[in-house]
Amino acid sequence: MEVLAILIPVSLFLGLMGLVAFVWSLRKGMYDDPEGDSQRILDPRYDDKPKPVERDD
């Protein structure tokens, strides 16, 4: 039971750090591009078959 005295504060601290990181990413605008993904999926440059790399040997 003594281990709970350590695990509960550690888990609360880690959860709080995750929440802080999420709020930080919201404030930095990391999720502010709703139109960009819908346009990129239609762009032929981003396809499933990448072009082969040409070497200058």
N, C-alpha and C positions, 0 to 999 in steps of 0.2 A: 504493500500500500504506500510505502514511502516513495516509490518511483512515480506515483501520480502527482506528488508534490513538485516533481521536476517536469514531468511530461505535459501537464496542463498549462503551466506558464509558457513553456517552449512552444506548444502548439498554438496558443493564443498569440504569441509574438510572431510566429511565422504567418499566421492568417492575417494579422494586422499588416505585416510587411507586404503581403500579396495585395491587400486592399490599397495600400499606399502606392504600390507600383501601378496598379490599374488606374487609380485616380490621376496619377502623374501622366500616364499615357493618354488619358482623356484630355487633360489640360494642354498637352503638347500638340494635340490635333492629329494623333496617329490614325484616327478612324474617320477623318473628314473628307474622304474621297469616294463617295458613293457612285459617282458617274464614271470614275476612272476604270474600275474593274469591268464594268459593262462594255466600255469601249475597247479595252485591251483584249477581251476575249474574242472580239471580231477582227482584230488586227492580224493579218497573215504573217507578220514577223514572229509571232509567238505561237508556233504550231507544234504538233507532237513530234515532227520529224525535223530535227535541226539539220541545217546544211552542213556538208563536210567542210573541214578546215583545209584551206589551201596553203601549202607550204612553199616557201621561197628558198628551196635548197640549191 
